[in-house]
């Protein structure tokens, strides 16, 4: 997993999570907020595909809840598959601890409760990311 993949995944996930709840938005030519945002995310996608990336691995108990978003992601970015692993609680913490201890990371995104995520963040187990369309995402979603 490389920075391009994480950047692409984080950017598209933030974009889709911030507003792709309606099918009308999914059909919009400016689904990412603006034409410039759409172009930036498409460039990230092209870079990820060019780098040989083929999947996004997502850990978390919200597998079913986020399925509609993942389906939209897959439709928009067909060369990258979503692989979900419904881990939570102690099972998720143990899996993440093992990956960080071994240096062999599998997850690109972790969807979990705030308490579980804060342990990961406080251990510096994530990459900082500012999506290219942050100005067009409602402020309540910035963090």
N, C-alpha and C positions, 0 to 999 in steps of 0.2 A: 504494500500500500504506500503510495507516495503523496506528496503535498498536492500535486495537481488533482489527484483523485479526491482527496479530502476536501480540497477547495471546491471542486465541482459539486460533490455530494452535499456539502454544507450549504453552498449557495442555492442549489435547486431545492433542497429540503426547506430552507428558510423561506424561499419564495413560495413554494407550494403550501407550506403550513400557514403562511401569512394571509393567503387569500384564495386558494383554489378550492374552496368548499362548494362553490356553485358551478354547475355545468356551463353557465353562461360565461364565466370567467375563463374556464378551461378552453372555451372556443375563441376567446378574444385574441386578436393578433398581438396585443400588448399584455399578455398574461403575467409577465414578470414585473409590471408596473409602468414601463415605458418601452418604446422601441429600442432605446439605448441599453436598457436593462436586459431585454430579450436578447439583443446582440451579444452582450457580455456573457450571459449564461450559455448561449450557443457556442461561443468561443471556448468556454471552459469544457463543455461537452466534447467538442472536437478535439481539444488537447488531451482529455482523458482517454478517448477512443484511440487517438494516435499513439498514446503511451501504452496501449494494450490492455487498458482496464475494461473489464467486462461485467463486473458485478459490484453491488453495494451491499455490504453485510450490516444488518441492523439488529442490535440486541435490545430486548425490552418486552415487557408484558403487554404492550399496546398493539401487538401485531394485527389483531382484528379491527381495532378502531381506526388505524391509519391505512388500512387496505385501500380505501378509495383514493387516497392521496398517492399511494404507491402505484396504483393502476394508472393514474394520470401521468405520473413521472415516467412509467414504462411506455405509455403511448407517445409521450413527447420525446423521450430519449430511448428509442427501441434497441440500441446496441448495448445497453447496460441493464442487467437484470437486478431485481431486488431479491435478496436472500434474507428472510426473517428468521430470527431465533428467539422464541418467546421466553426469555430468561427474566427472572426478577428476584428481589430479595437476596438471601444468602447465596443462592445459586449464581446470580449475576455477579455479586461481589467476588465470589471464589473464581469464577471464570476470568474476570478482569484482572484479578491479582495474579493468576497463573500466566496470563498473556503478558503482563508487564514484567513479571519475574523472568520469563523466558526470552523476552524481546521479540516474540512472534505474535504480532497483533493481527486479529481477524476482523474485529468490528470497525466499521467506519462511523456508525452513528449508534448512540445509546439513548434509548427513550425510556425514561424511568421517572419515578417520583423525585421531587426536589431533594429530599434527604439523601437518597441513594446517589444522585448526581453530584451533590455537594462534596461527598467523600472522594469522588473521582476528580472533581475540579481542584479540591484542596491538595490533592496528591500530584498536581500538575500532569494529569493524564488526559490531556486534550490539547488540541491546537487552537490558538486564537484565530478568530475568523470574523471578518466584516464583509457581509454580502454586498455585491456591487449595487444592489437596488435598495440599500438601507434607507435612503432618503424617501423612498416611495412606500415604505412599510410603516404602518401605524406605529407610533412611539411605544405603545404598550407591548409590542413584540420585539423591541430592540435587544433586550437582554436575553 
